[in-house]
Amino acid sequence: MNVRIGIPKGSLQEATLQLFARAGLQVYTNGRSYFAGTADPEIDCMLIRAQEMARYVEHGVLDAGLTGLDWVIESGLEVVPVSDLVYAKQRAEDLAHCIIATELVNVTRNYFQKKNVPVQVEFSWGATEVKPPMLADAIVEVTETGSSLKANRLRIIDTVLESNTQVIANTTSWADGCKRRMIENLALMLRGAMDAKDRVGLMLNVRKQDLDRVLSVLPALKKPTIATLSDDEWVAVNTVIEESTAWQVIPRLKEAKAQGIVEYPLNKVVM
């Protein structure tokens, strides 16, 4: 029994394919086709615009799909929210090879060049805010003073919605035990790949008499794993830390008399 998953076409497409790869599922796309194969013979994919994803999921064309919470709410359709996945473009570096619409062409080009991020900057003749997602992946707009808003007698009164990507499922597929398990497993692995990002594993050995001092240094997701070694005076410690903290943590572990410290990359962290 195959499950058909919708992948958002456009600006989210590459980030989504990379996330699937980190989760352990390679997706094979063809630039001329909306259909895509995967390394799992029981999972097929289709490339669908995020704005239309909920409709195809609700109608049963797709068993599940990834799209923005804002589009799910906007559609008003009945789908099952399976999992939040906050991985969409959030930094200038994540906009590599994307189209940026703006009236400030030179300023925008200089900004991305300084960050060494290759983008295609296009001049916008106005109404820049309506360009994404069809005509541009992102925009650069003049909003520092709010004068544009005031000129149009507009003001910001509240944040209507903070959106993120979600895995959503068709209600009939979700009621099918086999398909539900496959969708849940997919969401689990995608979250695991996301949770592993910016984290590393640490392994080390330490004498039992120095263990408390070492543990006081270690930040951890939960309690670290501690295993006895062939020498009863020593134990092995295994844990996960934020990669950004390793620079400070490892020297402190050495000072606490830890030995054989190994830092290693993580593919997935499943809570």
N, C-alpha and C positions, 0 to 999 in steps of 0.2 A: 504494500500500500504506500503510494508516494504522497509526499506533502509538497505543496507548491507555495513558495515564499516570495513575497514581493520586495524588491530592492528599490529604494528611491532613485529615480533617474535624474541626472543633473548634478547640481553642486554637491549633494550628499553622496553621490554614487561612489567616488573613489575612496572616501573615508569609510564608507560602509563595507566595501570590498576588502579594504585593509583590515577592518575589524573582524570580518569573517575569517580571514587568513590567520590572524592572531589567535582566533578561537579554535583553529584547527580545521576549518572547512574551506577549501579552495573553491572559488566560484569562477567558472570559465565563461567569459562574455565574448560576444561577436558584435563588432561595431555596427553591423547591418541588421541585427536581429534584436527583438525585445526579449527573446528567450535565452536563458543561460543554464549551463549544466554545472554540476558540482562534483566533488570527489566522492560524495555519498550517493549511491545509486537510488536511494529512496527520497532524495531531496532535489526538487527542481526549482528554478528561480525565474522570475520575470522582472524586467526593468519597467517600472511604472512611476509616473510623476507623483511626488509626495502628496500633491493636492487631490489626486484621484485614488489614492491607496485605500482609504476607508471604504469607498464605494465598491471597489472590486473585492475587498475582503468581505464586506457585508453581503454582497451578491453571491459569494461562494466561488468566484473565479480563482481567488487565492485563499489558501487555508490560513495564512498569516502574512504579515507584512510589517515593514518598518516605515514610520512616518512621524510627522510632528504632532504633538498633542494639540497644537492650535488647529491643525487641519482636521483632526478627529472631532474636536468640539464644533468647529465650523460646519462640518458635514451633517451633524445631528444624527448620524447613522448608528445602528446597534452593532457594536463590535466588542470583543473582550479585551480589556487592557491587560497585557501579560507582564510587561516589564518596562521600566524606565531605562533608557540608555543615553546618558549625557556624553556624547562624543562628537557632536557636530562642530563645525568651524568656529573657534572661539578666539583665535589669535591671528595676527597678520601672517605669521609663518604658515598657517593652515590654508591660506588662500593661493598657494603656489599654482600657477598655470590657469588661474581663474580670470574671468572678465570683470573688471571694476568700472562702473559708470560714475562719472563725476563732471562737474564744471571746472574743477581745479586739477586739470590734467598734469601740469608740470609739478605742482606740489605733491600730487599723488604718486607720480612716477618717482620723484626724488625720495619720497617716504619709503616705498618698497625697495628701491635700489639700495638705500642705506642698510636695509635689513637683508639684502641679498635674496629677495623673494621675487621670482619671475612671474609677472602678471601681465595681462593685456588691459591697458587703460584706454577707455573710450570716452570721448566727450559726450556729455549729456546736454541736450538742448532745452532741458527743463523737465519738470515732473519726474525727477530722478528717483523719487521714492517708489514709483510704480514699476521700475525696471526689473527688480528681482521677482521671481526666479527665471522668467522667460527670456529676458533680454540681457541680464547680467547676473553674476553670482553674488555681488556685493556692491555697495555704493559708498562714496565718500561725499558727505554733505556738509554744508556750512551751517552749524547749529550752535556755535560757541556762545553767541550773545542772545540767541532766541529772537533776533530782530525779524527773521523770516516768518516765524510763527506769529509775532505781534502784527506784522504787516497784513497777515491774513486773518487777524482777529481770532487767533487760536492760542490756547494755553494748555499745558500738560496738567491734568488734574489727578491722574492716577495711572497705575500700571494695570492694564486689563488682564494680561496673562504673561507669565514667564514660561516659555515653551521649551520642550526638549524632545528628542526622538524617543518613540515608544515602539515596542513590539505589540502588535494587535493581532487578534485571531478571529476568524469566522466562528459564529456561535455554534453552528452545526459541527464544524471540525473540532471545536473545543469540547463538545459533548462526546465525541468519538474518543474512547480511551487510548487507542493506539496513536492517533494523530496528536492528541493532547500531550501525550508523553514525549513525542518527538519535538513538538513546539516548545514545551517546557525545557527539554534538554538543550535545544538550540539557544534559548534565552539564557540558560544557566552558563553555557560556554561563552556566549558573547559578554555577559557580565564578568565572568572570570578573566577574560582577556582584557577588559577595561580596568578591572581592579588590579591587575598585574602591572599596568602602565605606571611608570615612575617609581616602581618598587623593586627591590632586589632581595635575594636570600642571603643569609649569613650562616656559615658553619664555623665552629671553633671548638677547641678542646681546652679544658681548664681543670685544675686540681679541685677536689671537693671543698677544700678549706678556703678556696678563693671564689667559689661559685656565687655567693651572695653579692660580692663586690662586682662581679661581672654582670649579674642580673640587674643590678641597680643602674647600669649604664644602658641597658638595652631597652629601647622602645619597641613594642611588639603589637601585632594585630590582636593577639590573645597571649596566653602564657606560652613561652617558648617550649619547644620539645627538648627534653633532657634524657639522654640515654647513657647507660653505663658502658665503660670500655673494658677491654681485657685486663687492664690494670685497674684494680678496685679503687685506687686513689684518684682516678681521673673520670670525668664525664664529658660527653659530647653535647653541645648545645646547637640547636637549629632554630632559626627564626626568620621573620620577614620585616624589613624596615623600609622607610622612604629612601629612595636613592640619593636624594639631596642631603640626607643626614649622614650618609656613610663616611663622608670626608671627616666629620668630627667624631663619629662613633668609633671607627676602627682604631685610631690612635688611643682613645680612652680605654678600649678593650685591652689593648696591648699593655697599657699602664696597669690595668687591673689583673695582669698576669695571665691573660688568655693566650693560647698558642695555636698555631696551625689555622689562622683565620682565613677563610675563603669567602669571597663575595661572588655570587653567581646571578645571572639574569633569570627572570621569570617569564614564562609564557602565559600562565593563567594562575589566578588566585581565587579559589572557590571558597566563599565564606561558609 
